[in-house]
């Protein structure tokens, strides 16, 4: 798969919101259809991330939106993608976000 789509949230609790990232990752694994796959997660530096691999980051973003809009995870998520081998991120959400980095 050519692109890495990253979902990023600020960590809001001292325990790192580990349960939330695992639940969200499991939900995405269950509900995302072909064309993308959950590639894992990480927590640290005040943020938690879920990584997806996809050939179509825009379509995968729309699928993620439909899944996450139903719950609290959507309120603070930041989403961007880049070529899987690295490079500059293209921001997808929120629309007014101007900077995206993964620590």
Backbone atoms as SQL, in Angstrom:
CREATE TABLE atoms (id INTEGER PRIMARY KEY, chain TEXT, resi INTEGER, resn TEXT, atom TEXT, x REAL, y REAL, z REAL);
INSERT INTO atoms VALUES
  (1, 'A', 1, 'UNK', 'N', 0.844, -1.164, 0.000),
  (2, 'A', 1, 'UNK', 'CA', 0.000, 0.000, 0.000),
  (3, 'A', 1, 'UNK', 'C', 0.894, 1.233, 0.000),
  (4, 'A', 2, 'UNK', 'N', 0.459, 2.233, -0.727),
  (5, 'A', 2, 'UNK', 'CA', 1.328, 3.366, -1.020),
  (6, 'A', 2, 'UNK', 'C', 1.334, 4.473, 0.022),
  (7, 'A', 3, 'UNK', 'N', 0.280, 4.596, 0.836),
  (8, 'A', 3, 'UNK', 'CA', 0.173, 5.726, 1.753),
  (9, 'A', 3, 'UNK', 'C', -0.018, 5.267, 3.195),
  (10, 'A', 4, 'UNK', 'N', 0.436, 6.129, 4.100),
  (11, 'A', 4, 'UNK', 'CA', 0.211, 5.944, 5.528),
  (12, 'A', 4, 'UNK', 'C', -0.733, 7.049, 5.979),
  (13, 'A', 5, 'UNK', 'N', -1.889, 6.669, 6.492),
  (14, 'A', 5, 'UNK', 'CA', -2.861, 7.601, 7.056),
  (15, 'A', 5, 'UNK', 'C', -2.695, 7.545, 8.565),
  (16, 'A', 6, 'UNK', 'N', -2.553, 8.705, 9.200),
  (17, 'A', 6, 'UNK', 'CA', -2.306, 8.758, 10.641),
  (18, 'A', 6, 'UNK', 'C', -3.463, 9.468, 11.330),
  (19, 'A', 7, 'UNK', 'N', -3.998, 8.833, 12.360),
  (20, 'A', 7, 'UNK', 'CA', -5.015, 9.426, 13.224),
  (21, 'A', 7, 'UNK', 'C', -4.305, 9.767, 14.526),
  (22, 'A', 8, 'UNK', 'N', -4.386, 11.020, 14.941),
  (23, 'A', 8, 'UNK', 'CA', -3.634, 11.481, 16.112),
  (24, 'A', 8, 'UNK', 'C', -4.572, 12.179, 17.087),
  (25, 'A', 9, 'UNK', 'N', -4.389, 11.887, 18.379),
  (26, 'A', 9, 'UNK', 'CA', -5.139, 12.530, 19.447),
  (27, 'A', 9, 'UNK', 'C', -4.178, 13.003, 20.513),
  (28, 'A', 10, 'UNK', 'N', -4.524, 14.089, 21.221),
  (29, 'A', 10, 'UNK', 'CA', -3.740, 14.454, 22.405),
  (30, 'A', 10, 'UNK', 'C', -4.032, 13.454, 23.521),
  (31, 'A', 11, 'UNK', 'N', -3.029, 13.158, 24.323),
  (32, 'A', 11, 'UNK', 'CA', -3.237, 12.296, 25.485),
  (33, 'A', 11, 'UNK', 'C', -3.803, 13.165, 26.596),
  (34, 'A', 12, 'UNK', 'N', -4.933, 12.738, 27.136),
  (35, 'A', 12, 'UNK', 'CA', -5.641, 13.547, 28.119),
  (36, 'A', 12, 'UNK', 'C', -5.533, 13.027, 29.537),
  (37, 'A', 13, 'UNK', 'N', -4.969, 11.833, 29.729),
  (38, 'A', 13, 'UNK', 'CA', -4.873, 11.304, 31.090),
  (39, 'A', 13, 'UNK', 'C', -3.461, 10.807, 31.356),
  (40, 'A', 14, 'UNK', 'N', -3.077, 10.737, 32.616),
  (41, 'A', 14, 'UNK', 'CA', -1.730, 10.268, 32.962),
  (42, 'A', 14, 'UNK', 'C', -1.449, 8.834, 32.513),
  (43, 'A', 15, 'UNK', 'N', -2.501, 8.028, 32.362),
  (44, 'A', 15, 'UNK', 'CA', -2.296, 6.646, 31.931),
  (45, 'A', 15, 'UNK', 'C', -2.158, 6.537, 30.424),
  (46, 'A', 16, 'UNK', 'N', -2.275, 7.643, 29.707),
  (47, 'A', 16, 'UNK', 'CA', -2.034, 7.640, 28.278),
  (48, 'A', 16, 'UNK', 'C', -3.195, 7.229, 27.412),
  (49, 'A', 17, 'UNK', 'N', -4.382, 7.076, 27.981),
  (50, 'A', 17, 'UNK', 'CA', -5.566, 6.724, 27.195),
  (51, 'A', 17, 'UNK', 'C', -5.371, 5.438, 26.398),
  (52, 'A', 18, 'UNK', 'N', -4.606, 4.506, 26.961),
  (53, 'A', 18, 'UNK', 'CA', -4.295, 3.264, 26.260),
  (54, 'A', 18, 'UNK', 'C', -5.547, 2.502, 25.847),
  (55, 'A', 19, 'UNK', 'N', -6.506, 2.391, 26.759),
  (56, 'A', 19, 'UNK', 'CA', -7.739, 1.666, 26.435),
  (57, 'A', 19, 'UNK', 'C', -8.462, 2.297, 25.262),
  (58, 'A', 20, 'UNK', 'N', -8.491, 3.627, 25.214),
  (59, 'A', 20, 'UNK', 'CA', -9.178, 4.312, 24.118),
  (60, 'A', 20, 'UNK', 'C', -8.523, 4.014, 22.772),
  (61, 'A', 21, 'UNK', 'N', -7.207, 4.048, 22.714),
  (62, 'A', 21, 'UNK', 'CA', -6.546, 3.797, 21.434),
  (63, 'A', 21, 'UNK', 'C', -6.759, 2.349, 20.991),
  (64, 'A', 22, 'UNK', 'N', -6.740, 1.410, 21.927),
  (65, 'A', 22, 'UNK', 'CA', -6.967, -0.001, 21.580),
  (66, 'A', 22, 'UNK', 'C', -8.401, -0.210, 21.102),
  (67, 'A', 23, 'UNK', 'N', -9.373, 0.386, 21.799),
  (68, 'A', 23, 'UNK', 'CA', -10.771, 0.253, 21.380),
  (69, 'A', 23, 'UNK', 'C', -10.993, 0.855, 19.999),
  (70, 'A', 24, 'UNK', 'N', -10.405, 2.009, 19.747),
  (71, 'A', 24, 'UNK', 'CA', -10.562, 2.660, 18.439),
  (72, 'A', 24, 'UNK', 'C', -9.893, 1.840, 17.359),
  (73, 'A', 25, 'UNK', 'N', -8.713, 1.329, 17.635),
  (74, 'A', 25, 'UNK', 'CA', -7.998, 0.489, 16.675),
  (75, 'A', 25, 'UNK', 'C', -8.808, -0.768, 16.349),
  (76, 'A', 26, 'UNK', 'N', -9.364, -1.418, 17.371),
  (77, 'A', 26, 'UNK', 'CA', -10.193, -2.608, 17.151),
  (78, 'A', 26, 'UNK', 'C', -11.431, -2.280, 16.326),
  (79, 'A', 27, 'UNK', 'N', -12.078, -1.161, 16.632),
  (80, 'A', 27, 'UNK', 'CA', -13.260, -0.739, 15.879),
  (81, 'A', 27, 'UNK', 'C', -12.915, -0.542, 14.400),
  (82, 'A', 28, 'UNK', 'N', -11.793, 0.116, 14.125),
  (83, 'A', 28, 'UNK', 'CA', -11.380, 0.332, 12.742),
  (84, 'A', 28, 'UNK', 'C', -11.071, -0.996, 12.049),
  (85, 'A', 29, 'UNK', 'N', -10.422, -1.906, 12.736),
  (86, 'A', 29, 'UNK', 'CA', -10.128, -3.229, 12.154),
  (87, 'A', 29, 'UNK', 'C', -11.418, -3.956, 11.781),
  (88, 'A', 30, 'UNK', 'N', -12.426, -3.844, 12.635),
  (89, 'A', 30, 'UNK', 'CA', -13.699, -4.525, 12.397),
  (90, 'A', 30, 'UNK', 'C', -14.488, -3.900, 11.254),
  (91, 'A', 31, 'UNK', 'N', -14.469, -2.578, 11.146),
  (92, 'A', 31, 'UNK', 'CA', -15.402, -1.905, 10.251),
  (93, 'A', 31, 'UNK', 'C', -14.814, -1.403, 8.931),
  (94, 'A', 32, 'UNK', 'N', -13.507, -1.224, 8.851),
  (95, 'A', 32, 'UNK', 'CA', -12.933, -0.781, 7.579),
  (96, 'A', 32, 'UNK', 'C', -12.986, -1.928, 6.578),
  (97, 'A', 33, 'UNK', 'N', -13.389, -1.626, 5.377),
  (98, 'A', 33, 'UNK', 'CA', -13.446, -2.630, 4.326),
  (99, 'A', 33, 'UNK', 'C', -12.141, -2.600, 3.537),
  (100, 'A', 34, 'UNK', 'N', -12.053, -3.438, 2.522),
  (101, 'A', 34, 'UNK', 'CA', -10.850, -3.582, 1.712),
  (102, 'A', 34, 'UNK', 'C', -10.267, -2.261, 1.234),
  (103, 'A', 35, 'UNK', 'N', -8.993, -2.305, 0.912),
  (104, 'A', 35, 'UNK', 'CA', -8.317, -1.117, 0.425),
  (105, 'A', 35, 'UNK', 'C', -7.516, -0.396, 1.489),
  (106, 'A', 36, 'UNK', 'N', -7.631, -0.847, 2.739),
  (107, 'A', 36, 'UNK', 'CA', -6.844, -0.245, 3.812),
  (108, 'A', 36, 'UNK', 'C', -6.673, -1.273, 4.922),
  (109, 'A', 37, 'UNK', 'N', -5.657, -1.048, 5.748),
  (110, 'A', 37, 'UNK', 'CA', -5.445, -1.934, 6.886),
  (111, 'A', 37, 'UNK', 'C', -4.853, -1.151, 8.043),
  (112, 'A', 38, 'UNK', 'N', -5.228, -1.549, 9.251),
  (113, 'A', 38, 'UNK', 'CA', -4.669, -0.949, 10.450),
  (114, 'A', 38, 'UNK', 'C', -3.257, -1.498, 10.620),
  (115, 'A', 39, 'UNK', 'N', -2.290, -0.597, 10.766),
  (116, 'A', 39, 'UNK', 'CA', -0.882, -0.989, 10.825),
  (117, 'A', 39, 'UNK', 'C', -0.303, -0.871, 12.231),
  (118, 'A', 40, 'UNK', 'N', -1.106, -0.454, 13.204),
  (119, 'A', 40, 'UNK', 'CA', -0.620, -0.371, 14.571),
  (120, 'A', 40, 'UNK', 'C', -0.867, 0.979, 15.193),
  (121, 'A', 41, 'UNK', 'N', -0.257, 1.166, 16.375),
  (122, 'A', 41, 'UNK', 'CA', -0.467, 2.396, 17.133),
  (123, 'A', 41, 'UNK', 'C', 0.783, 2.714, 17.939),
  (124, 'A', 42, 'UNK', 'N', 0.842, 3.932, 18.454),
  (125, 'A', 42, 'UNK', 'CA', 1.853, 4.280, 19.440),
  (126, 'A', 42, 'UNK', 'C', 1.316, 5.374, 20.340),
  (127, 'A', 43, 'UNK', 'N', 1.913, 5.458, 21.518),
  (128, 'A', 43, 'UNK', 'CA', 1.560, 6.481, 22.494),
  (129, 'A', 43, 'UNK', 'C', 2.847, 7.074, 23.028),
  (130, 'A', 44, 'UNK', 'N', 2.852, 8.380, 23.219),
  (131, 'A', 44, 'UNK', 'CA', 4.009, 9.039, 23.794),
  (132, 'A', 44, 'UNK', 'C', 4.088, 10.484, 23.375),
  (133, 'A', 45, 'UNK', 'N', 4.920, 11.233, 24.076),
  (134, 'A', 45, 'UNK', 'CA', 5.128, 12.657, 23.771),
  (135, 'A', 45, 'UNK', 'C', 3.818, 13.436, 23.736),
  (136, 'A', 46, 'UNK', 'N', 2.880, 13.058, 24.607),
  (137, 'A', 46, 'UNK', 'CA', 1.628, 13.789, 24.709),
  (138, 'A', 46, 'UNK', 'C', 0.610, 13.495, 23.620),
  (139, 'A', 47, 'UNK', 'N', 0.837, 12.421, 22.854),
  (140, 'A', 47, 'UNK', 'CA', -0.116, 12.083, 21.795),
  (141, 'A', 47, 'UNK', 'C', -0.225, 10.574, 21.652),
  (142, 'A', 48, 'UNK', 'N', -1.320, 10.165, 21.039),
  (143, 'A', 48, 'UNK', 'CA', -1.487, 8.768, 20.660),
  (144, 'A', 48, 'UNK', 'C', -1.873, 8.735, 19.195),
  (145, 'A', 49, 'UNK', 'N', -1.390, 7.722, 18.497),
  (146, 'A', 49, 'UNK', 'CA', -1.566, 7.632, 17.047),
  (147, 'A', 49, 'UNK', 'C', -2.015, 6.243, 16.650),
  (148, 'A', 50, 'UNK', 'N', -2.838, 6.188, 15.617),
  (149, 'A', 50, 'UNK', 'CA', -3.166, 4.937, 14.943),
  (150, 'A', 50, 'UNK', 'C', -2.730, 5.114, 13.499),
  (151, 'A', 51, 'UNK', 'N', -2.036, 4.101, 12.979),
  (152, 'A', 51, 'UNK', 'CA', -1.504, 4.149, 11.625),
  (153, 'A', 51, 'UNK', 'C', -2.280, 3.192, 10.730),
  (154, 'A', 52, 'UNK', 'N', -2.690, 3.682, 9.577),
  (155, 'A', 52, 'UNK', 'CA', -3.376, 2.872, 8.583),
  (156, 'A', 52, 'UNK', 'C', -2.557, 2.889, 7.299),
  (157, 'A', 53, 'UNK', 'N', -2.564, 1.791, 6.566),
  (158, 'A', 53, 'UNK', 'CA', -1.959, 1.739, 5.246),
  (159, 'A', 53, 'UNK', 'C', -3.081, 1.676, 4.224),
  (160, 'A', 54, 'UNK', 'N', -2.909, 2.406, 3.128),
  (161, 'A', 54, 'UNK', 'CA', -3.968, 2.496, 2.134),
  (162, 'A', 54, 'UNK', 'C', -3.404, 2.885, 0.769),
  (163, 'A', 55, 'UNK', 'N', -4.126, 2.545, -0.259),
  (164, 'A', 55, 'UNK', 'CA', -3.796, 3.029, -1.600),
  (165, 'A', 55, 'UNK', 'C', -4.602, 4.275, -1.945),
  (166, 'A', 56, 'UNK', 'N', -5.645, 4.558, -1.160),
  (167, 'A', 56, 'UNK', 'CA', -6.510, 5.704, -1.430),
  (168, 'A', 56, 'UNK', 'C', -6.803, 6.434, -0.113),
  (169, 'A', 57, 'UNK', 'N', -5.925, 7.370, 0.278),
  (170, 'A', 57, 'UNK', 'CA', -6.097, 8.018, 1.578),
  (171, 'A', 57, 'UNK', 'C', -7.390, 8.819, 1.712),
  (172, 'A', 58, 'UNK', 'N', -7.880, 9.392, 0.636),
  (173, 'A', 58, 'UNK', 'CA', -9.119, 10.167, 0.718),
  (174, 'A', 58, 'UNK', 'C', -10.321, 9.262, 0.989),
  (175, 'A', 59, 'UNK', 'N', -10.409, 8.150, 0.290),
  (176, 'A', 59, 'UNK', 'CA', -11.513, 7.206, 0.517),
  (177, 'A', 59, 'UNK', 'C', -11.417, 6.591, 1.917),
  (178, 'A', 60, 'UNK', 'N', -10.211, 6.273, 2.356),
  (179, 'A', 60, 'UNK', 'CA', -10.032, 5.712, 3.695),
  (180, 'A', 60, 'UNK', 'C', -10.408, 6.737, 4.751),
  (181, 'A', 61, 'UNK', 'N', -10.035, 8.001, 4.542),
  (182, 'A', 61, 'UNK', 'CA', -10.440, 9.068, 5.459),
  (183, 'A', 61, 'UNK', 'C', -11.961, 9.132, 5.572),
  (184, 'A', 62, 'UNK', 'N', -12.657, 9.086, 4.451),
  (185, 'A', 62, 'UNK', 'CA', -14.126, 9.153, 4.493),
  (186, 'A', 62, 'UNK', 'C', -14.714, 7.963, 5.239),
  (187, 'A', 63, 'UNK', 'N', -14.126, 6.782, 5.067),
  (188, 'A', 63, 'UNK', 'CA', -14.594, 5.600, 5.799),
  (189, 'A', 63, 'UNK', 'C', -14.330, 5.766, 7.294),
  (190, 'A', 64, 'UNK', 'N', -13.144, 6.259, 7.653),
  (191, 'A', 64, 'UNK', 'CA', -12.809, 6.502, 9.053),
  (192, 'A', 64, 'UNK', 'C', -13.771, 7.523, 9.653),
  (193, 'A', 65, 'UNK', 'N', -14.075, 8.563, 8.902),
  (194, 'A', 65, 'UNK', 'CA', -15.013, 9.590, 9.379),
  (195, 'A', 65, 'UNK', 'C', -16.369, 8.973, 9.707),
  (196, 'A', 66, 'UNK', 'N', -16.886, 8.156, 8.804),
  (197, 'A', 66, 'UNK', 'CA', -18.193, 7.532, 9.033),
  (198, 'A', 66, 'UNK', 'C', -18.173, 6.644, 10.285),
  (199, 'A', 67, 'UNK', 'N', -17.067, 5.986, 10.541),
  (200, 'A', 67, 'UNK', 'CA', -16.956, 5.105, 11.698),
  (201, 'A', 67, 'UNK', 'C', -16.815, 5.910, 12.992),
  (202, 'A', 68, 'UNK', 'N', -15.932, 6.904, 12.993),
  (203, 'A', 68, 'UNK', 'CA', -15.619, 7.618, 14.231),
  (204, 'A', 68, 'UNK', 'C', -16.587, 8.739, 14.580),
  (205, 'A', 69, 'UNK', 'N', -17.296, 9.272, 13.617),
  (206, 'A', 69, 'UNK', 'CA', -18.258, 10.356, 13.909),
  (207, 'A', 69, 'UNK', 'C', -19.321, 9.931, 14.909),
  (208, 'A', 70, 'UNK', 'N', -19.553, 8.648, 15.016),
  (209, 'A', 70, 'UNK', 'CA', -20.588, 8.127, 15.916),
  (210, 'A', 70, 'UNK', 'C', -20.192, 8.180, 17.383),
  (211, 'A', 71, 'UNK', 'N', -18.916, 8.398, 17.671),
  (212, 'A', 71, 'UNK', 'CA', -18.470, 8.342, 19.058),
  (213, 'A', 71, 'UNK', 'C', -17.580, 9.507, 19.443),
  (214, 'A', 72, 'UNK', 'N', -17.076, 9.485, 20.662),
  (215, 'A', 72, 'UNK', 'CA', -16.305, 10.605, 21.191),
  (216, 'A', 72, 'UNK', 'C', -14.924, 10.774, 20.557),
  (217, 'A', 73, 'UNK', 'N', -14.397, 9.759, 19.912),
  (218, 'A', 73, 'UNK', 'CA', -13.047, 9.851, 19.337),
  (219, 'A', 73, 'UNK', 'C', -12.956, 10.914, 18.247),
  (220, 'A', 74, 'UNK', 'N', -14.054, 11.227, 17.600),
  (221, 'A', 74, 'UNK', 'CA', -14.027, 12.181, 16.498),
  (222, 'A', 74, 'UNK', 'C', -13.743, 13.610, 16.970),
  (223, 'A', 75, 'UNK', 'N', -14.142, 13.946, 18.170),
  (224, 'A', 75, 'UNK', 'CA', -14.076, 15.332, 18.652),
  (225, 'A', 75, 'UNK', 'C', -12.671, 15.914, 18.649),
  (226, 'A', 76, 'UNK', 'N', -11.655, 15.096, 18.909),
  (227, 'A', 76, 'UNK', 'CA', -10.298, 15.639, 19.029),
  (228, 'A', 76, 'UNK', 'C', -9.299, 15.028, 18.052),
  (229, 'A', 77, 'UNK', 'N', -9.763, 14.225, 17.115),
  (230, 'A', 77, 'UNK', 'CA', -8.844, 13.563, 16.189),
  (231, 'A', 77, 'UNK', 'C', -8.253, 14.555, 15.178),
  (232, 'A', 78, 'UNK', 'N', -7.009, 14.307, 14.823),
  (233, 'A', 78, 'UNK', 'CA', -6.313, 15.014, 13.745),
  (234, 'A', 78, 'UNK', 'C', -5.896, 13.936, 12.763),
  (235, 'A', 79, 'UNK', 'N', -6.113, 14.161, 11.457),
  (236, 'A', 79, 'UNK', 'CA', -5.837, 13.123, 10.465),
  (237, 'A', 79, 'UNK', 'C', -5.043, 13.712, 9.309),
  (238, 'A', 80, 'UNK', 'N', -4.000, 12.985, 8.920),
  (239, 'A', 80, 'UNK', 'CA', -3.179, 13.381, 7.774),
  (240, 'A', 80, 'UNK', 'C', -2.602, 12.118, 7.147),
  (241, 'A', 81, 'UNK', 'N', -2.064, 12.266, 5.939),
  (242, 'A', 81, 'UNK', 'CA', -1.430, 11.129, 5.275),
  (243, 'A', 81, 'UNK', 'C', -0.151, 11.571, 4.594),
  (244, 'A', 82, 'UNK', 'N', 0.653, 10.578, 4.263),
  (245, 'A', 82, 'UNK', 'CA', 1.879, 10.798, 3.502),
  (246, 'A', 82, 'UNK', 'C', 2.210, 9.521, 2.748),
  (247, 'A', 83, 'UNK', 'N', 3.145, 9.624, 1.849),
  (248, 'A', 83, 'UNK', 'CA', 3.646, 8.440, 1.165),
  (249, 'A', 83, 'UNK', 'C', 4.220, 7.519, 2.242),
  (250, 'A', 84, 'UNK', 'N', 3.975, 6.234, 2.131),
  (251, 'A', 84, 'UNK', 'CA', 4.345, 5.284, 3.190),
  (252, 'A', 84, 'UNK', 'C', 5.831, 5.309, 3.534),
  (253, 'A', 85, 'UNK', 'N', 6.684, 5.635, 2.593),
  (254, 'A', 85, 'UNK', 'CA', 8.118, 5.654, 2.857),
  (255, 'A', 85, 'UNK', 'C', 8.576, 6.926, 3.553),
  (256, 'A', 86, 'UNK', 'N', 7.679, 7.838, 3.821),
  (257, 'A', 86, 'UNK', 'CA', 8.025, 9.071, 4.523),
  (258, 'A', 86, 'UNK', 'C', 7.723, 10.289, 3.685),
  (259, 'A', 87, 'UNK', 'N', 7.998, 11.422, 4.227),
  (260, 'A', 87, 'UNK', 'CA', 7.743, 12.670, 3.524),
  (261, 'A', 87, 'UNK', 'C', 6.782, 13.555, 4.281),
  (262, 'A', 88, 'UNK', 'N', 6.365, 14.596, 3.628),
  (263, 'A', 88, 'UNK', 'CA', 5.495, 15.611, 4.213),
  (264, 'A', 88, 'UNK', 'C', 4.050, 15.118, 4.303),
  (265, 'A', 89, 'UNK', 'N', 3.402, 15.455, 5.417),
  (266, 'A', 89, 'UNK', 'CA', 2.005, 15.077, 5.612),
  (267, 'A', 89, 'UNK', 'C', 1.070, 16.032, 4.883),
  (268, 'A', 90, 'UNK', 'N', 0.001, 15.479, 4.339),
  (269, 'A', 90, 'UNK', 'CA', -1.113, 16.242, 3.792),
  (270, 'A', 90, 'UNK', 'C', -2.253, 16.147, 4.804),
  (271, 'A', 91, 'UNK', 'N', -2.689, 17.277, 5.308),
  (272, 'A', 91, 'UNK', 'CA', -3.720, 17.313, 6.351),
  (273, 'A', 91, 'UNK', 'C', -5.100, 17.122, 5.743),
  (274, 'A', 92, 'UNK', 'N', -5.883, 16.240, 6.372),
  (275, 'A', 92, 'UNK', 'CA', -7.265, 16.010, 5.957),
  (276, 'A', 92, 'UNK', 'C', -8.272, 16.543, 6.972),
  (277, 'A', 93, 'UNK', 'N', -7.931, 16.469, 8.277),
  (278, 'A', 93, 'UNK', 'CA', -8.892, 16.858, 9.304),
  (279, 'A', 93, 'UNK', 'C', -8.183, 17.309, 10.571),
  (280, 'A', 94, 'UNK', 'N', -8.665, 18.315, 11.226),
  (281, 'A', 94, 'UNK', 'CA', -9.732, 19.227, 10.815),
  (282, 'A', 94, 'UNK', 'C', -9.255, 20.138, 9.688),
  (283, 'A', 95, 'UNK', 'N', -10.204, 20.678, 8.987),
  (284, 'A', 95, 'UNK', 'CA', -9.897, 21.445, 7.785),
  (285, 'A', 95, 'UNK', 'C', -9.042, 22.673, 8.060),
  (286, 'A', 96, 'UNK', 'N', -9.113, 23.235, 9.254),
  (287, 'A', 96, 'UNK', 'CA', -8.338, 24.445, 9.559),
  (288, 'A', 96, 'UNK', 'C', -6.986, 24.151, 10.212),
  (289, 'A', 97, 'UNK', 'N', -6.625, 22.881, 10.343),
  (290, 'A', 97, 'UNK', 'CA', -5.333, 22.506, 10.911),
  (291, 'A', 97, 'UNK', 'C', -4.205, 22.897, 9.943),
  (292, 'A', 98, 'UNK', 'N', -3.159, 23.521, 10.446),
  (293, 'A', 98, 'UNK', 'CA', -2.088, 23.989, 9.563),
  (294, 'A', 98, 'UNK', 'C', -0.779, 23.239, 9.740),
  (295, 'A', 99, 'UNK', 'N', -0.669, 22.428, 10.809),
  (296, 'A', 99, 'UNK', 'CA', 0.583, 21.702, 11.053),
  (297, 'A', 99, 'UNK', 'C', 0.267, 20.321, 11.576),
  (298, 'A', 100, 'UNK', 'N', 1.005, 19.325, 11.095),
  (299, 'A', 100, 'UNK', 'CA', 0.800, 17.946, 11.525),
  (300, 'A', 100, 'UNK', 'C', 2.157, 17.270, 11.605),
  (301, 'A', 101, 'UNK', 'N', 2.484, 16.767, 12.779),
  (302, 'A', 101, 'UNK', 'CA', 3.720, 16.008, 12.995),
  (303, 'A', 101, 'UNK', 'C', 3.412, 14.840, 13.903),
  (304, 'A', 102, 'UNK', 'N', 4.150, 13.778, 13.731),
  (305, 'A', 102, 'UNK', 'CA', 4.071, 12.653, 14.644),
  (306, 'A', 102, 'UNK', 'C', 5.365, 12.644, 15.431),
  (307, 'A', 103, 'UNK', 'N', 5.226, 12.719, 16.759),
  (308, 'A', 103, 'UNK', 'CA', 6.419, 12.783, 17.625),
  (309, 'A', 103, 'UNK', 'C', 7.115, 11.447, 17.701);
